[in-house]
């Protein structure tokens, strides 16, 4: 089989995966149980930077990774807020308002993915943010269906809405709907992961909207409870029952709080009949209007903390609206939650709790919740179509006010230019018109996943490249309009043969139609052959000259540097050979996201590192061999060489040259007794920069590393640094649907902050990551550090305060004990700070960084050599030498 040219293979690899907007990784304390609060999404609507509030809770910035429309406002300074007991008072001071469009949506992408249980909550506080003193009324939708209405009682009121939702997709849309009665707005949006065993509708997976959640017997000093007291982030307001008295315990609770994970304040407070004169309690629910129109769920929470005398039991009968009865017997210090479904047709007006005749103790209750099962009459669009449309939108950065939420549903909010088929149970996209939309780049593969598509209009854009043959696989495609683009190449034969298809491709000057190609070929065949022959002779002469020259250079380099690159032989290995190379995996030398790494030895004695890809890293993997071959062609002295690969049976492995000194992160660790000198750190930085320069500027098309970090910079026996794992974040992404994957690469702490806005990783994203590596080299600190008092701290947040006061001595790794050149340290820091500038367009190209690092290293070397009979250069000497040379060593500005 004839192989495609290398540049074509490289181009295909560069387009092989899409970037998924990441769910931001929030860092809050983990309880270690069935939910991890570090996966909470909390968006402080109206703020542009992520923050920790005064309660120690983390809030995401309100930016493009969640919402693409709307305007942000501060609440009016003329309005007086009285949130003295309100934990979210800070978050009520800003809002995002949506003056345009009928439907505006936040898209949440929880890490746990689909078919998981979540609590979603919104907070709205008008605060006269628009200075109109007119409180708007609007609706909320959960996905494509109605959730609730929003109507605030007054200007300063806070409206909370909570729903428990089992998401059938990897994303959850929370949409604000303009119903013509004012501009929708939102102050705070949260998503909390729940245990899958709680708050589930028995008959279906209907969402459950909270009507009320009350903690009985709570202290008057508390208005309500939520995080951090409640690990699930629920809000519990203070409530009372008529003719009851509050009682509580101050004893330490030693009990299993079970699946509902009730807060301590709920467990230690309760109510019982007043003075025990009555043997019953009555919860009046008329104020929350629990009508007979819907199915409801009641959760009664009990914890009997009152010690029982010998033989005493607390036995009760619960009556719901005089018709539904349920017995309950409480054990001492045992949490019990009674869940009762109230079917549609029953109006729940109240709940009676009565002691049974055999009970020696009065009835009691700690808390209760009432939820309404929300009907889901509207079926969302087919998930494959939604994924494809969202990827198309992302690939071309299409910003249209209507392109939010579901593409087809509800019908009145269908995306502009999209036509859908509603005759089937599940809506499907049948027509897509995005002509004259300023689309650039190639025709992305996602179009070919709209399997019911009948018409596709991409005319009058700036599309380039070839027409993908995959479009011919769309079984229902009748019209394909590509007029007025910059497409090139030949129209695929499969499209030309599709008799049912009308293909319009005028206005593409470089696009070759079948008939015209033949005419051109016949007319110009002789002069073309003559020209090609002449060119071929010239190219042959040049190639022979270059090959002879390259052979001499390679021979010279290999003879002078023992640790230089092992040239790839593009070799394939069998399973048996991998077993022999690793001596049956005798020595594990590392592990990472792609799998474990073992020490091996080839037959010629060359040591290698064998990366055995785990099953999880192979999900969705289809082109292992071709991509492994491509990686093995990439050759540079500052890139770890891929010697070969194994693609045999169920085994896939990559065989790399062995780097004896391991990775940079471990060498910088406090556990490493061999401290890297300042000069070694400069050389490592320069080596890594040269490797990245080759990927960015020496490869055509450029290769974006996408996960550059200190653990991906390896060192040879002679301390030469080389970049590893370039290309792997795309080639081996853990994604079960790789053809429309939008899974992001990158590691927390190194990930470009601009990624959250654009959703793209590019050269400047690698520059940001490299800047973080430079700060690690300089400080010895990790990119992300866990501290007891600050929680999670980013390295830039540690550097900036010291930078602002010009304290270079505190910034440089203290283990160097002052053995560094202050002037070169300032220069090095300036390079690092320029790389991590928040605005990507202000970051330097890596080629400029290489030049600056070479200057920094040469300065260090010259000053060291000029210091006579001294192994330690003082700060004063260095600054004097630097000043006399006419160079500036003033500190860079903090970002």
N, C-alpha and C positions, 0 to 999 in steps of 0.2 A: 504493500500500500504506500502510495506516494505521500511523503510528509509535507505539511504546509511550511512555508518559510518561517524562520524564527520570529521575525517581526510580527507576523500575523498571530502566531501562538502567544507572543507576549501581549499583543493587543487584546486577545480573547481573555487572557488571564486577568488583565487589568479591568475587564468589564464583567468578571465572573460572579461577582456578588454585590449585593446592595447593602447600604448602611441603614441599620434599624435605629430609629430614635430611641435613645436609651431612657429607661426609667431611672431616673436619678437615684443615686445611692445615698439615702439619708442615714445619718449615723446617730442613733439614739440607743440607750441601753437595751440590751437583749435580755429577755427573761429566760432564754434557754428552753422554753417549753414548745408547745405546738404552734406558736406564732413567734415571729421575730420582728419586734418593733423597728429594727433597722431598715425594714422594708416598707415602712409607712411612707406614703406620699402626702405631704402637706404643702399646699401652695398658698403663700401669703399674697393674695390678689392685689395687684397695684404696686408691688415693690419690684425693683430691677436687680437686686442682689440677694443671694441667699443669706439667711440670718438665723441666729439662735435667739430665741426670745428670753425674757427674764425668768421664765419657768423652766429653762433648760431644754426647750424643745426646738427641733430643727425645722425650718421652713424653706422650701424651694423658692427661687425667684420665679416671678410670673412672666415667663418668656416663651419663645416660639416652640420649645419642645413640648409645650402643653396646649398652647392656644395661638391662633394666627391672626386674630382680629381684635377689635376693641381698643379702648383708650383708658389710660390709668389716671386716677385722680386722688388727691388728698381730700379728706372730709373738710367741710367748711369750718374755719376757725371760729365762726360765730356761733356754732352749735356747741352746747355744753353736754359732754358725756359724763355719766355717773356710773362707771363700771368698777366700783371699788372692790367688788367681789368677783369680777369677771376675769377669768384666766386668759381670755383672748382679746383683752382690751386693746393691746398694741396692734393686733391684726385688723381691728375695726377702723383704724385711722386711714386706711387706703382702700380703694375699690378699683375694679376693672369694670368699665361701662361699655355697652354695646349699642351705639346709636345707629349702626348700619346693619342691614340684613334682618330677616325674620328669625333665622336660627343661627346661633353662634355656640360653638362647642369647645369644651376642654376634652382632650384625649389623654386618658391615663393608661399607662402600660405597666402594670404591676409585675414584679419579678417572678412571682409565683405562676403567672400565666393563667390560662383558661381553666374552666371547670373548678375553680376554687371559690371559697366563700369570702366576701369582703363586706366591710362596713364603709359606706360612703356618706359623707356628711358635708353639708354646705352651711355657711354662715353669711347672713346679709344684714348690714346695718347702713341705712341710707345716709344719715349724718348730713343731709343737705349738701352733698358733695358737688352738685351742679348749681347751687345757689338759686334753685327754682322753688324750693319749699313745697314741692309736689311729689308725694311718695308714689312711685310707680307700682303697678300691678302686672305680674307676668307669670309665666309657667316654667317649670323645669321638666325636661325629658331625661329619662335614663335610656340611652340608646335611642330607639325609634319610638318608644312608648311614653305616654304621660306618666309623670311621677307625682308632681304636686303643684299647687299654686303658691305664689309668694305675695303676701299682702301684709305689710307691716302696720302695727297699730299707731305708731307715731314716728317722728323724725329720728329719735334717738334709740328706738327699739332695736333689739337683735332678734332676727328670725333664724332659728336653727331647723334644719331638715335632715333626717337620718333615714337611710334605707340599707337593708341587708340584701346583698345581690350575689348570686352565683353566676359569674361571667362565662358565657359560652365561647368567648373569643379571648385573644391575648390582649385586647384593648377594651377600654370602657369609655364611652362617650357620655359626658354630662353636658346637656345642651340647655341654653337659656332661650326661651321662645318669646318673641315680641308679639303680644296680642292686641296691640294698638292702644294700650292704656299706660304708656310711659316706657322709658328706656330700661331694659333689664340691666342688672349689675350684680356683682358678687364680691364679698370681702375675703372669704377664706374657703378653701376646698380641700377636703382630706379623704384619704383612702387608707383603711386599716385592714390588714389580713386577719381573718378569724379562723378558728378551728372549723373544719368541715362538718363537725357533728352537732353544731348549735345553730339556732335560729334558722331552721330549714322548714319550708312549707311541706307538710306531709304528703299532699296529693300531687305536688308538682314542684318545679323549681321557680315558682313565682317570686319576684322580689317582695320583701316585707318592709313596708314603710312604717316608721315609728309614729305612733299617736301620742304616747306618753311613757316616760321612764322615771319612776319616783322612788327615792330612798326615804323610808319612813323612820322617824325617830332621830333624824340627823340633827346635829347641833345647830342652834340658831345662827351661830357665827359663820356657817358655811352656806353659800347660795346654791352651789352645785359642785359635783365631783366630776373630774375627767382625768386625762393623763396628767401626772405620772401615777396617780393613785389607781387608775383603772388601766390595766395592761392592754385592753382592747380599745381604749380611747372613748368609751361610751360616756355620755353626759347623764348624770343623775341629779335631778333637781330635788330640792327639799320639799317634802310633802307631809300632810297630816291626814288623819282620819277622825271624824267627829266621835266624841265620847270615848276617846282613847288616851292613853298616857304613854309617854316616851320612857324607855328604859334601855340601859346599855351595860357594857362590861368594860373594865379596864384591864382584864387579864389578857396575857399574851395568847394569841390564837395558835393552837397547834392542831391544824386540821388540813386535810386535802381539800383545796377549794374547788376541785373538780373542773369539768369542762367549761363552765360559764365564767370562771376566773373572776369572781366577784371581788370588788375592792374591800379592803379592811374596814373602811368606814361603813360600808353596807352591812358587813357581817356583825359588827360590834354594836349596832343600834337597831332597835325594833320598837314596835308598839304592841300594846295589849289593852284590853278593856279598862276603862277608867275605874280605878279603885276596886277592880274585880266585881263591881256591882252588876255588871252585865257579862254574860258568857258568850258574847258575839261581837264581831267587828264587821263594819259594812263599808266597802269601797264604792263610792258614788262615781259613776262614769258618764253621767249625762252631759257634763261640760265638754267632753271631748267628742261627742257625737259619734258613737260607735253604732252606725246604722246597720240595717239588715241587707243593704245592697251589696256588701262584700263579705268575703271570708276573713275572719280575724283569728289572731293567735295571742293568747294570754300567757305570760310567764310570771309565776308567783315564786319568789325566792325566800327560803326559810333557812335560818341557822339558829338552833336552840342552844344558846350559851348559858342558860340558867340551870344551875345544878338541880338535879331531881332527888327527892327523898326516896328512900327504899320503896320500891313498888310503884312509884309514880310514873305516869306516861303522859305525853301531850298528844292527845288524839283529837282530830278536828274533821269537820265535814265542810267542804267548799261547795257553794251553790252559785251557779252563774245564771242570772236572770230567772231565778225560780224554777228553772227547767232542767238544767244540767248539773249533776252532782258528782263530787269526787272526794273519797276519803283520803286523809293524810295523817300519818303518825310520824312524829319527829323523834329522832334519837339525839341524845346529848352530844353536842359539838359535831354534828353531822350536817353538812350542807345538802339541802334538798331543793330542787327546782321542779315545780309542777308546771307542765306545758299542756295547755288545753286549746284545742281547735274549736272555734265557734263557727259553725257552718253558715253559709250564705242563707239568708231568710230569717235569722235570729238577731234581733236587736239587743245588744248587750248594754243594759242600763246600769248594772251594778254587780258586785261580787260580795257574797256573805260568807264569813268565816266563823263557824260555830263549834264550840266544844261538844264532843260526844258524851253521852251519859257516863261512860266509863273513864273519862279523862280526869286525872287529878289536878290538872293545870289548865289555866285559861288559854284561849287561843292567842296566837301571836303571828306576826309577819314582819319581815325585814324590808322587802322592796317588791315592786311589781312593774311590769312592762306590758304594753298593749301595742300590737302591730296589726296593720291592715295588709292583706295580700293584694298586691297590685295587679290588676288584669293586664295581659299582654296581647291585645287583639291584633297588633301589627307585627307581621313577620319580617325580620330584617333581610336585606339582600344576601344572596349566596356568598358565603365567606370567601371563596376563591375570587369572586368578582370584586369584593370589597378590598381584599389584599392587593389585587392587581391595580385597581384604580388608585389606591393610596400610594403604591410604588410609582405609578406613572406621574402622579401629582408631585411626589418628592423628587423624582429623577429630573423633571423639567422645572422644578420650583414654581409650579403654577399657583399663583395667589389670586383666588376668586372668592368673593364673600360667600357664595353659595356652596363652595367645595369644602364643606365641613360635615362631619358625621357620616351617616349612611348615604351612598350615592343615589339610591332610588326611593328610600322611604323616610318619613311619610311622603306621599306623592306630592303634596304641596311644597315640600322642601327639596325636591329632586335637584341634583346638581345641574347647573347650566351646561347645555351641550350634550347631556346624557339622556338617552331614551331607554326605557326599561320594559320588559315583558311582565305584566301582572296577572296573566291568565293561569300561571302555575302556582303551586303552593308557596314556592320561594321565588321572589323577584330575581330576574337576571338582566344584565346590561345587554342591550341589543344594538345600540347605535351610539357612537362617540364622535362628536364634532369639536375638535380643538384647533380649527384652522385659524390663521392670523393671530396666534397666541405667543409669538416670539420664542418658539421652542428652538433650542440649539442642541447640538450633539447628535448622536446616532439614534435610530429607532430602537427603543429598549425592548428586551424580551418580554416584558410584562404584558404587552398587547396580546401576545399569543396565548395568554391564559384566560382571556375573555371568551370562553368557549361558545357562547351563544351570540357573539357579535356578528351583525349582518352588514353594518356600514361603518367605515372608519375614514374620517376626513382629517388629514394632517396637512392640508394645503396651505401655501403661503406662510411658511415658517423658514427657519434657517437650519433645517436638518441636514446632516452630512453622513458620509459613509455609504455602505451598501444597503440595499433593501433586504431584510432578513428573510430567508426562505421559510422560517417557521410560521410566517403569516399564512402560508398556503395550507397549514394544518388546521386552520380555523374552519370547521365543517360548514358553517352557515354564512360565511363572508360573501356578500354579493357586490359590495362596492368598496374600492380602496382608492382614495383620492390623495395623490402625492404631489399635485401640481405646485410649482413655484417654490421649490426647495433647492438644496445644493447636493443632492444625492448623486452618487457616482457608481461606476461598475456596471455590471450587466443585470438586467432584471432576471431573478431566479427562474429557472426553467419550470419549476413546479407551479409558480404563479402564472406563467404564460400559458400553461396547459390547463389551468383551472377554467373550464368552459363556463361555469356559472358565475364567474367573477368579472366585473367591469373594473378595469384598472386604468386610472388616469394619471399619467406621469409627465405631462408637458411641463416645460419650464425648469427642467433640471439639465443644464448644459452638458454635464459630464456623465449623464446616465445613458447607457448604450442600449437602444432597442435592438431586438433580434435581427430584423431585416437590414437596418442601417449598418449594423456591425459587419454583415457580409459584404455590402457594397464598398464600405471603406476598405475592407481587407483586400478585395480584388483590385481596387483602383491603385492602392499604394503598396502592394505586396513586394514588388521588385525594389523600389527605393528603400522600403523599410528594411528588407533583408540586407541590402547593401550597407545601410547605416548601422544596423545591428552588428554586422560582421566587423565593421571598422571599430565600433565601440568595444566589441568583445576582445579584439586583439589588444586594444589599448588597456582594457581592464585586466586582461591576462598578464600583461607586462607589469602593470602596477602591483597586482596581487603577488606575483613572484618576488618582486623587489621587497614588498612589505613583509612577506613571509620569511625571507632570508634575514631581513633586519630584525624581525620579531624573534626568530630562532636564536639569533646571537644574544639579544637582550635577555631572553628567558634563561638561556644557558648561563649567562653571567650572573643573573640574580639567584638562580638555584644553587650555584656554586658558592655564593658569598653569604647567603642567609639560610641557616638551617631551619628556621621556624617559619619561612615564607609559605605561601599558599600551596597546598597539595592540589595539583591540577586535577580537575574532575575527569573521570573516564566514563561518565554517564552509564555506570554499570548497574545492571539489575541483579539482585541476589535472590536465591530461593529461601524458603523457610529453613531447610536443613543447613544452608550456609550461614544464616543468621544465628542459628543455635551454635554452630561451630565457632563463629566469630566471637560470640559472647561467652563461650564456655558454659552453655546452658544458663545464661543470665546470672552468672556467678556474682558479678560486682555491680550493684546499683550505685550510680554516681549522681543521680538527680531525678527530679520529677517536676512536671509542670502541667499546664492546662491541656496539653496534647497527649501526655502519657509519661511513662517512666523512661529514664535514660540509663543505659548500661555501658560499661567499659568493654571494648572489644579489641581484637587484634586480627588484622588481615594475614593472609598466608605469607606475605613478604615481610611480616613483622611490624607493619605500620599500625600504631595504635589509633583507634577510632572510637567515636561515641555513637551508640545506636539508640535512636529515639524510637521506641515502640509505641505506635499510636494506639490509644485506648479506644474502646468501642464508642464511648460518648463523643469523642472527637471525630468519629467517622460518620456520624449521622448525616445523611444527605450528601455523602461524598460520592462523586460520579467520575471525576476526571483525575484521579490520583496519579496515574502513570504519566500522562502528558505534562501535568504541572510539576511533578518531581523531575522530569527530564528538563523542563525549562529552567528550574532552579539550579540544576547541575551545570547549566551553561554559563551561569553568572560567575565571574571570576575577578577577584580583586584581593590584594594582599591584606586589606582590612575588613574582609568579609569571610565568615567561616564557610569553608568549602563543603558543598554536598558531594560526597564521593559516589554515592549510589543510593539505591532504594530497594525495598522488597515489596512486591505486589503479588503475593502468592497465596492462593486460598483465602483464608480469613485473616491473614497477617499482612499488615502494612507497616513498614518501618522506613526510617530515613537514616542513612549512615553518613556521619559527618567526620571531619578531621577532629582529632582529640585536642582539647585545649587544657593543658596540664594545670594551669593556675586557677581554673574555675572562673566564676563570674565576678564582676566588679562589686556587686552588692555584698557578697560575702567577704571580699577583700577589705571593704570599708567598714565591716562590722566590728563592734567593740570586742567580739570574741576572737578576732584574728590578731594574734600576737605580733605579726609582721606588719608594722604600720607603713602604709605607702608614703613615700617622701613627696614633698611638693613638686619636685622635678618629675617624678614618676607620674603624678596626677596630671601634670601638663601634657606629658607625652601620651598618656591614655586618652585624654580629651582630644588631642590632635589626631591620633589614630582613628578614633571613632568618628570624628568629623570627616576625615577623608573617606571612610567607608560609606557614610551617609551621602557625601558629595557624589560618589560613584553611582549610588542608587538613584539619586535625584537628577543628576546631570550627565551621567555617563551611560545610562541605560535608555534606550528608545523603544517603547515609551518609558517615561520615568516610573520607577517603582517606589510606592509609598510604603514605608515600613508598617505604620499604623499601630505598633505596640512597642515603641522604643522605650527602654528602661534600663536601669543599671544591671538587672539580672539577665538582660539580653546582650550584654557586652562581655565577651569572654577574653581571657588572656592566656597567651602561650607561655612556654617555659621561660622564654626570654622577655616576658612582660610586654609583648606586642599585643595591642588590643584589636579585637575583631568583632564586628556586629553579627549576631546570630538571629535566627528565626524571621528574617525578612521574607515577606510573602506568605508566611504561614497563616496569618490572621485571615487572609482571604481564601487560601487554598484549602485549609482544613477547619473552617469555622464550624462550630457545633450547632448546626441548624438543620432541622428535619425537612425543610422545604427550600433547598438551596437555590432553586431557579428563580425564586422571588425573594430571596433572603435580604433583609435589611438589618442584619445583626451587626452591631458596631464592634470594632476592635477597640483596643486601648485599655489601660489599667488606671484605676482610681489613683489620683495624685499626679499622673502624667498626661491625662487626657485634656486636650485643647479645650479651654472654656468656650471658644467660639463654636465648638461642635454642637453645644446645646441650642444655639441659635440657627445654624445653617444645616445641621444634620450631615455635614460633609467632613471627611478627613482628607487632607491634602498635604502638600509639601510643608506648608506653614504649621500644620498640626505636628508633624515630625520635629520641626524646629522648636516648638514649645516643649515637647517631650525631652529634646536634647538639652534645652536650657535647664530643666529640672535635674537631669543627670549631672550637668556642670555644677549646680548648687550642691548636689550630693557629694561630688568630688571635693568641693571646696570645704564643706562643713562637716562631712562625715555623717550628717543626719540622714534619716530616711525621708522619702517623699511625703509619706503620711506617718504620723507618730501618735500613738495613744497615750494621753496623759491623764493623771488622776484628777486634776482640777479643771483642765480645759476640754477634756474629751478628745476628739480627733483634731489634730493640728496639721496644717499643710506647711511644707518647708518654707514657702514664700512668706507665710504669716510669721514664721519664726525669724526670718532674715530681715524683713522690712523695718521693724522698730530699731534694730541695730544699725541698719543702713542709714536711716534718717538722722541718726546722731553721729554717723561716720565712725562707728566702732568696728573697724576691720579686724581687730585682734579677737573680738568675741565671735566673729563670724567664721573665721578659719578654724578648722578642726583643732581642738586644744591638744590632741595627741601629738601634733607636730611640735609642740612646746616652743612656738615662736620661730622655728627654723624655716622661714619662708621669706620671700621678697615682698615687702609691703606694696611696692609699686606694681609689681606684676600681679599681685593679688587683687588690687583695685581694678586693673585692666581685665583680669579674668572675670571678676564679679560684674563688670560693666557688660561684658559679652553675654554672660548668663542672663542678666536682667533684660537686655535687649531681646533675647530669645523668648522670654516669657511675657512680653508685652501683651496685654489682653486683646488688643486689636491686631488681628492676624496680618493685615496689610502693612503694619509697621515693623514686623519682624524681619530680620535680615535673611538673605539667601544663604544656604549652607556654604557656598563658595566663598562668600565674604567672611563667614565665621572661620573657615580654614585659614584664610589670610591673617585674620586677627590673632588666632591662636599661634600661628607660626611666629608672628611678631612678639607675642607674649613669651613664647618659649625662648626665642633668640635673646630677648632682653634678660631673661633669667639666667641664661647660659653665660652671656657676656659679663654680667655683674658678678656671677660666681667666680668666673675665671679671673676677674680683676681684683678680687679680694685676696691679697697676698697673705700666705701663711695663716689662713683662718678658715675653719670648718663651719663657723657660724657667722653669718652676716647680720649685723645689727640693723634695726629699723632706721636709725639715724644715718648710718652709712648708705643704706639703700636709697633713702629719700634724697640725700645729698647727691649721690651719683645720678639719680634720675633727674634732679633739678638741673645739674650741670650739663646734662645731655640735651637740655632744651625741651624735654617731653613733659607732658602734664600727667600727674597721678591723682588728680582730684577725684573724689568719690562720685559714682553715678547717682542719678536721682532715683529715689524709691518710686516704684510704680504705684 
